[in-house]
Amino acid sequence: MRSAGRSLPRPDLRAKLSGEAVFGADLAEPGMLHVRLLRSVVAHARIVSLDLDAARQVPGVVCVVTAADLADLDPMWGHYVRDRPILADGVVRFAGEIVAAVAAETPAAAAAAVAEIDVEYDELPPLLDVTAAVAPSAPRVHSGPPRPGFACPPSAVFGDGNDFYRWRVAHTRVEPSGAEDKLVTVAHEYAFPAVYQYAMEPHAVIAEHDGDRIRVSSTCQHPFLVREELALLFGLPVDRVRVSVPFIGGGFGSKSYTKMEPVAVAVARQAGRPVKLVNRVEDAMVTTRRHGMRARMRTVADRDGRLVSRDAEIWLDTGAYADNGPTVTMVAGMAAVGPYRWDRVGVDAACVYTNLPPAGSYRGFGAAHLQWIGESQVDELAEILGMDRLQLRRQNLLARGETMIPGTRPIDADLAGDLAAVADRLGWGPPLPGRQGRGISVGVSPAGASHHSQARVELRGDGRVAVRVGTQEIGQGARTVHAQIAAEVLDLPLDRVEVVPTDTGDTPYDRSTGASRSTTVAGLAVQRASEDLRAALLRTAVERWGVDPAVATLAGGRIVAGDRSWAIEEVGACQGHGDAGELAAGGATMPLFWEVCVAGAQVTVDPDTGQIEVRRAVTAADVGRALNPSLVERQDEGCALQVVGNALFEEMRFSEEGVLLNDTLLDYRIPTVADVPHEMACVIIENGDGPGPFGAKGCGESVFGGLVAALVCAVADAGVTVRELPMSPDRVWHAIRSES
């Protein structure tokens, strides 16, 4: 291959390094106002009164907007459950909920006006954890049955309690046999904390509402879904809402679906002028986060090391509003099963409302929550049985073509081969001396989300090619890979291909950016569009110049037929269209593919301080075909460092009243260069078995499931059992003392 399969540099690198790249906070519109938000300082309360008089008198203030100004709308939004008001109406359900918004000529005037708003609250008891929220006597966070959102699957079923959504599987392959004394059981309770995605750039939105049209520029990962939500919310046809996307400074799920766009549009509607809203870090942390979780799991094996059964109960804290919680719950439930050949498995996963900030998507969701629990129990069983931990996994792993969960796609990867590759690179062997340990884990996570991706590839008059596809460049390298795909099919140098930023007004539809689908699904659409353009170019050559179709081809930007050739721009304007819908041909079972979550780790634990040092982190990138090997490695390395934070020290801490305590970089610790593992290795595995372009499949999220689990298992191998994350020094220190 000329372009695809090579570690070519990113075409957008120069713009980002030079400062030419335009991000959301850089944007401005003529006559633009600045928006600041008043957020609730209590977790649960009735709003008794709002005094806005002083705020409206601040010089430069154009309008102060509250729920009362939206009385002509149905102001509830949410793609899965329509449960969230644009502005709090009569009640606040978490500390940080938006109560009012101010638009002013300057940011300072808007901030000054917010400080002048006087709110009287009648505080109510908050529900701050899932245990309290699912108690029989617990008050409801929301009254009435959940309203399905515009993107809610038709098959979704909701309950009327705080545990409003459940995903269950109960499957018996073989009736368990044998006496109880021939079985070994491990059963424990576990906890995972709420953590924040911490993209470098918070949310930024510019919105304009002129009465019958809405125009938005937003740092969003899913612009077409945002467009649909805004159209529904403000009562407009979809074609009268236009969403464009500038450069995005990272997402990791924090910019999935709709976030700040509704309030920005509502203020623009009231002001009659364009408005700009840029979140601060402390605002962003109460906009979305990873779900906190509690779980119980029981795993049973026989004395020969055959895994017999697994049961799990899971409670995910989705906060005051559902956001993407039901999907996270489903994926967590799948991860709890694990890719093993069980006789029987039963999982009950619940998505639970509380009075904490809403939780949504975060890289590797579900797998990050549950794989470490299941894999730590496999390790415990191996220890009881006196078996090698790697061998116990090997003899129970599902093979390609076997089904993990009834009704889902069969396993489409060589899990045993992936596990062996990581074990070999990790240096699996006899136990290490002292407080050192190795861990290894294997899992799969449903990927691809949806087959809905389209692309258009256009030949310009200067011989350059423009690729229009709705996937967002959020740092993962999507623009680079999509350019490589087009360049490969059209046999062009990479510098003659441009991937155009998304504007829903002229970009073909794409459902979303996430779920490792940018290469697999959107990339397939780009490949098909490029092939369509290639066919159109050759067809034109045959018709115009009488070229023999049997010998006509493209080479280096020219149409070549024997000893004759023409520059492709001589054809004139031409375009090709592509659709990834073939991934759903024949009613193909979801997921579109299984992302392999295999990783290994080696750690050292300091018994005096509880500090964990990550000596080695090894990840498997089972990508079918690596279209840009360097980007694959960087994806795994970046995710590995995020895992270190989630597993070892990150945690959102709330007061007894439900107020976030560590909402700044001074108080919320994220990984730095000092936390990078001493050695990181990404094992790229290419079997050409992906559903995407040239046999590729996505990567970038699997490390979360695999490496969190590997670290927990490595720490246990070093003699410290931890069943609540993060494995912070104080928690590890206390675990060492309690075990001794």
N, C-alpha and C positions, 0 to 999 in steps of 0.2 A: 504494500500500500504506500501511496505517495504522501498522504496527509494523515489519514486516520491510522491510529496505532503508534504515532510518534509523539515524543514529549516536546511539542512545539510551544513557543512562548505565547502568553496570553495577549491577544490584540488590544485589550483594554488596559494593559499594564502601564503604558506611557501616560495615559490620561490620569490614572490614579496616582502615579508617583509624582507627576508634575503639578498636580492641583487643578488640572483642566477639567476633571470629572465634576459634573454638577450633581450634588446630592440634594435631598429634600429641603434641608435648612438653607441652602444657597438660593433657592428659588424666590422670585418676587413677581408681583403683578402690579400694574398701574392702579393707584387708588386702594391698595391693599391695606386692610386692618389687621391688627395683631390680637390674638385671642389668648386669654388666660382663664383657667378653670378654678372654681371653688369646689373643693372636695370635702366630703364628710370627714370629721375627725373622730367619729364614733362608729362602732361596727354594726349597731342595730338600733334604730330609733324611729319614732314618728317625727316628722317635721311639723312643729307647732306653728312657726311663723318664719317669714323671710323678710327682712327689712332691707330694701334696695335703695332707699332714697339717697343716702350718703354716697353710695357707689356711683349713682347716676350723675352726681354733681361734680365728680372728679374731672378736671379739664382734659379734653381729648377723648372722653368716653362717648361712643356712638350708641351702644345698646348693651343692656344687661338682659340675658335670656334665662328663663326658668321654664319648668314644665308647663306653667300656665300659658306660655306663649305658643305651645304646641297643641293646644286643645283641638285644633281642626285636623290633626293627624292621628293615626293609630301609631303611637311612638315606640312600639315594642319591636325589638329586632333580635336577631340570632339565627344563624344558618341552620342549626339543628333543632333548637328549641327557641321559639320566639318569646323570650322571657325577660329581656333587658330593656329598660326605658332609656331613651336618649338622655334625659335628665331625670333625676330622682323625683318621683311624683308622690308626695305624701309620706314616704317611708324611705329610709336608707338601709341597705342590707349588708354593707361592708364599709370599713374605714378606708376611704379613698374613693367612694362613689361620687360621681359628678353631680353636684347640686345646682350649680349655676355657671354661666359662662359670660365673660365680658369681652367685648370687641372695642378696641380703642385705636387711636392714631399711632401710638407707640407702645412697645412692650412695657415700658415703665408705667405708663398711664393705666394699662390694663391690669398690671400687678397691683398698683395702688388701689384701684377700684375693688378688686377682689378682697383686699384686706379690709375694706370698709363695709362689706356685706355682713349683716348680723343675722345669725340663724339661731333659733331656739329649738332645742331637741327635747323630746320626751323619750329618754333612753329605755330600751327593752333588753331583756337578757339575750346575749348572743350565743349561738351554737358555734363553737370554735374547734371542734374535732368530730370525726365521723362517728365515733362511739356515742357521743352525746346526741348527734343528729339522728341516728337510727333507733334511739331508745323509744319504746312504745309511747312514752308520755311527752316526747319532744314536740315543741311547736313547729308548724310548717314554715319554712323559709318563704315559700310561695303558696298562695291560696289558689284553689282551682286546679283543674287538670292541665298538664303541659300542652302548649300549642306548638304543633310541628312547624319548624322553620321551612324556608323555601327549598333547602337542600337536604331535608330530612328524608332518609330512605322510606319508601312506602311500607316496608316491612317492619319499621320500628314500632315497638310497643312501649308505652310509658305507664308507670304506676302513679299513685296519687300521694305517696309519701316523700320524704326527703331523699330516700333512695329511689329516685324517680325512673331510673333506667337500669336494667340488668341484662348481662350477657351470660348465658349458661350453656354448658355442654355436659351431657351425661351419656357416655358411650361405653358399651361393653362389647369387646371383641371376642373374648373367651371368658366364660364364667370362671372366676378364680377358684383354684382347687388346692388341696393340701391343708394339713393341720396348722393351727396358729403357731405351734411351737417350731414349725419349719419356716416361719416368716420373720422378717426383721422390719421394724417400723421406726421411722423418724418423724416426729411431729413437733412443730414449734410455731410461735407467733413472731411476726416481723414488722418493721416499719421503715418507710422511706420518707424523707422530708420534702416540703415544698422548696423548690429552688427556682432561681430566675435565669432566663436565657442569656441575658447580658450581651446582646449584640452591641457593637461599638457605637452604632447610631440609634438613638431612640426614634419613636414614631414622628413623622412630619407630614403635614397635609396642607395643601392650599385648595380652597373650595370656592366655587362661585355658583350662585343660584339666581337665575334671572327671571324666574316665574314659570317658564315652561321648559327650561333646560338646566342641567347640572353639569358642571365641568370640575373635575377633581384631578389634582396631581398628588399622588400618595406613595409613600414608601411601603407598598403592600406586596405581598407574595402572590395574592390571588385576585388580580384586578377585575377579571370577568365576573367573579362571584361578588366582589364589592359592588360592581355596576348593577348586578341583579338585585342585591339587597337594597341599594339606595333607590332604585326605581320603585321597588315595592313599598319602601318606607315613605317616600314622598309622593307616591301616586302618579308616577310618570311612566310612559313607555320606555322600554330598555334602550331603544335607539336615541332617546333624548338625554341619556346619561353617558358621559364620556370620561374614562379614567386613563390617565397616562402615568407612567412610572419613571422616575429619574434613576440615577445610580442609587443602589441600596447598600448601606453600610452594615450588612449582616442581618440575618433573620433568625435562623435556628428554630423557626416556628412562631416566634413572637409577633411576626407580621403576617401570619396566616389569617385568612378570612377577613372579616370587617373588624376594625378596632376603633380608631379615632374619627373615621370619616363621617358617621352620622351627626355627631355634635358639631363638627366643623361646617357641614352643609346646613344644619339648623341655624347656626349663627349667621352664616352668609345669607340665608333666606330672610332672616329678621333685619339684618343690616342693609341689605340691598347692595352690598359691595363685596369684592373678593376678600377672603380672610385667610390668615395663616396661623396654624396651630402646630407648635413644636413641643413635644413632651420633654420634660426633664427626666433624669434617671429615676428620681423618687416617684414621678408620675408613672413612668413606664413599668415600674415594679408592681404597681397595683392595677395595671392594665391587663397583664397576663403573666402566667408563671407555669412551672411544672406542677402536676398534681402531687400532693402528699398522699400517702397510702398506708393502710394497715392491712395485714393479711395473716391468715392461718393456712398452713400447708401440712399435709400428711403424705408421705411416700413409703411404699411397701415393696420389699424385694424378697425373693426366696434365698435359701442358703447357697444356691449355686450362682448367685449374682444375676438372676433374671429379674428385671423390674416388673412388678406385678400390677400395682395400682397407684394412682395419685388423686388426692382430693384437695381442693383449695377454696377458701372463701376470701374474697378481696373487697376492700372498701376504698374507693378513690375519692378524694376530697376535691370536688370541682369548684368549690367556692360558692359565691352567691348566684352565679349565672352559669348556664351549661357550657357555653362556648363549644369546644370540640370534645367535651368530656365523654359523651357516649362512644365516640370512635376510639378514644384512648382506652376506655373500659374494655371494649371488644378486643383490642390488640393486646392489652394486659392479660385478659383471659386466655387468649391463644398462647401467649408466652408462658403462662403457667403450666400449660400442658407439656411443653417440651417435646423435642423431636425423637421420642422413644417409642418402642413397640409395647405399649401397655396392654394388659388384659382388660383393665377397666380404668376409666378416668372420669372425674366429676369436678367441674369448676363452676362457681357462682360468683360473678364479679358485679359489683354494684357501683353506680355513679351517684355520689351523694352531695346534696346541697348543704353548705354551711354558711356562716357569716364571715367568711374570709374572702380576700380578693379572688376574682375568677381565675380559674386555671384552664389552659388550653394546650396547644401543641408545643412540644419541645423535642428536638432531635432525638430519635430513637425511642419515642414514647411507648409505654407498654413493655417493651423488651427491657428497657432500663429498669423498670419497676420490678419485674418478676423473674427474669432469667437468673439473677444472682441467688434468689431464694431456692428455686428448683435445683440449680447446680450445686449449691452448698449442701442440700440434702443428699444428692448423689454422692458427694464426697464423704458425708457422714456414714452412709451405708457402706461405702467401700472400706472405711476404717473399721467398722464393726465386723465386716465379713473378711477382713484381712486381704483385700484385693487391691491391685493397682488401680488408681482412680481413672487412668486413661483406658485401661482394659475394660473396666466396667462400662464405660461409655461406648466403647467400640462394639461390644457384644450386644448392646441394646439399641443402637442407632437405627433409625429408619433408613432404608435404601431408596435410591431414586425410583420414583414410580409408586411408592407406598404412600398411603394417606395418613396424615396426622390427626385431622379433625374431619368428621363426616361432612360432605358437602363442599369441601374446599379443594383447591388444586392439589394434586399429588406432589410430593417432594420432587423438585426439579433440579437438584444439585447433588454432588458427590460429597456428602457430609463427612463420611469416613476419610476420604482423601484430604479434605480441607483440614480436618482435625489432625491427621498425621503430619501434614505440612507445617502446621503451627507447632506441634509438639517437637518436631525435628529442629525447627528454627529456635525454639525456646531452650532446647537442650534438656528434654525430659529425661529424668533418671532417678537414681536413689535419693532419699531425703537429704536435704542440705543441713549442715550443722547449725547449732545455736538457734537464734531467733530469725532464721531465714526461711523462706517458703516459696514454693511454686504453686501456681494455680492455672487451670485450663478449663475452658467452658465451650459449650456448643449449643446453639439455638437457631431458630429461624424467626423471621418477622414478616408479616404480609406487606408487600410493597407495590408501588405503582398507582394506587388509589383509584384511578379511572383511566379508561382508554380514550377519553375525550381530549384529543390534541390535534390541532390542524396547523399547517404551515403553508407559506407561499414563498417561492424563490423567484426573484425577478432579475432578468438581464437588463442592465442599463445601457445607455447609448455609448458609454466610454469603455464597455467591455467588462465592467465590474458587476458583481452579483450582490443583490440585497436579499437577506434572509429575514422574513417576518414570521416570528413565532412568539407565542404568549408566555413562554417560560421566562422568569425573572433571573437576572444575574445578581445573586446575593453573596458572591464570593466563592461559589463552588466551581466556577469555570464553565458555566453553561454556554456563554457566548463563544468561548473558545472551541468547545466540542462541537457545537452546531455549525460553526464555520468550517471546522475540519471535515465534518460529514459532507457538507455541500462541496467543498473543495475536492474531496475524494471522488465523489460521483461525477463531477463536472471536469475533473482533471485540471484544476486551476491552482495557481499559487495561493497560499492562504491570505496574502495581502490584497488579493482581488475580491475577497468575500467580506461583506459587512453584515453583522447581525444588528438589525434596527431595534432601538428601544421600543417597548410596548406602548401602544396607544389603542385602546379598545375601539376607537373610531375607524382604524384601518388595519389592525392586526388580526389575523385569523384567531378563532376561539381556542383557548386552552384552559382547562379546568383550574389548574393550580400548579404551584411550584412547591414541591415537598414530596415525601414518601419515596425518595430516590427515583423519581420518574423523569427528571429532566433529560437524561441521556436515553433511557429506555423508551419512553412514550413520546415525548416531544421530539426526541432525536429521530425516532422512526418516522414521524411526520415530515421532518426535514429531509430525511433520506428519500421518502416517496416523492416529495415535491421536487427535489433535485433530479430524480430519475424522470419525472414528468417533463421538466424543463429540458433535460438532455434529449429525450425522445422528440420534443417539439423542435429543437435545433436541428437534429438530424433529419427529421421529416421535412423541414423547410429546405434544407440543402438538397434533398432528393427532388423536391418539387421545383425549386428555383434553378438549380444548376445541373440537374440531370445526373446526380451522383448515384452510383450503384449502392443501394442500401446494405448490401452484403459486406462492403469494405469501408463504409463511412464510420468514422469514430471521432472522438474529441481528444485533443492532446495539447496541453499547455495553453489553453485559451484559443485554440483554433479547431475548425472542422477540417479533418484530414480524410482524403480519399485517394489512396495511391500516392502519386506524385503531385497532386493538386491539394491546395489548402486555402481556407478563408478564415479571417478573424471572426470570432463569434459575434462581434458587434455589427458585422455586416448584415446579419439577419434582421437587426432592428429590435425594437421592444418585444420582449417575449417573457412569458412566465409559466411556472409550473405549480401545481397544487398537490398537497399531500395530506393524508388523514391517517391517524393511528387506529382507526376503527377496526382494522383487521384483527387487532388483538382480542376483540370480542366476537370474532366470527364464530358461528356455530354455537353460540351461547357458552363460550369458554368459562370455566369455573374461576372465580376469584380466589386468591389475589392474582394479579397479572403475573407476578413471580414472587418466589420466596427469597428474601434477602438473608444471606447466611451470616449468622452472628457467632463467629468462632474467634477466640482470642486466648492468649496466654500471658502470664505475668510472673515476675519474680520480685520479691520484696524483702526488705530487712526491717524488723521492728525493734525499736529501742525500748527495752523493758523499764528503763528509768524515767522516760518522758512520755512514752506512748506514741512517739513520732514514727510514722511509716515512711520509708524511703523506697520509691519505686525504682528498682534496679533495671528492670527490663520489661518492655511491653511489646508483644507480638500480635499482629492482627492479620486476619485473612481477608483479602479483597477478592472474593469470588465474583468476578465481573463479566464473565463470558468472554468478552474481548475488551482489553484496555485501550480505549480510543486515544487516550493521552496518559501514559503511565505516570508521568510526573504529577499530574493532577490527582490521580488515584491515590498516590502516596501522600500527597499533601492533605487530601481529605481525611485519610485515616489518621495521620499524625495530629491534625487539628482536633479531630474528635477525641483522640486519645487524651489530649491535654484537658479537654472539657470533662472527660470521665474522671480524671484525677481530682478535679474540683468537686464533682457530684459525689464521688465515692469517699473522699477523704476529709472535706471540710466545708463545703457549701451548705447553707441552710438558712432559709428565711425564718427569722425569729419574731414571734408575736407576743405582745403583752397579754396579761390576763383579761384585758378588755378587748383584745382582737386588733390592736394597732401594731403595724409593722415597725419593729425597733431598729433594724439594720438596713435602712434604705439608702445608704450612700456607699461609695467605694471605700470610705474609711472604715465602715462597719461590716460590709458584706464582702467577704474575701473571695476573690476569683483567682484562678491559677495565673502565675507569672512565670518568667523564664526560670526562676529558681525551682519551680515544681516540675519541670520537664523531666521525664524518666531518663535515667543515664543512657539507656539504649532503647531506641524505637525501631521496629522492623515491620514493614508491611509486605506480606507475602502475596503477590499478585497471582491469582489462579485463573487461567484462561482455558476454558473448555469449549468456547464457541456455542454455548447452550442457552444464551439469553434470547428473549423475544424481541430485543431492540435491534438497532442498526448493526449489521455485520456480526450478529450473534452476541451483542453486548447486553449487559444489564447493569442497573444502577448500583451505586455504593454511597458511603458517607454517613449512614445512620447506624449500620450494623455494629460498629465498634462500641456503641453505648451498651447494648445488650451483652455483647461478648466480654468486654473488658471490665465493666463493673463486676460481673460475676467472677472473672478470673482474679481480680484483685481481692475480693472477699475470700475466695478459695485459697489464695496464696497466703493471706494473713492467717487464716485458720491453720494452714500447713505450718506456719511459723509459731503455732501454739496459742493463738488468740481467736476465740470465737465471738463474732459480733453479729447480732441479729437486728440491729437498728443502725441505719446510715444517718449521717456520714460517720466514717471510722475516724473520728477526730481524736487528737492525742488524749484528751481527758477521758473519752469513752473507752479507748483502748487501754489506757492506764488502769482504769477501774476494772476492766475485764480481766486484765492480768492479775490484779490483786484478788479479785473474787475467785478466780480459778486456782490460785495458790493457797 
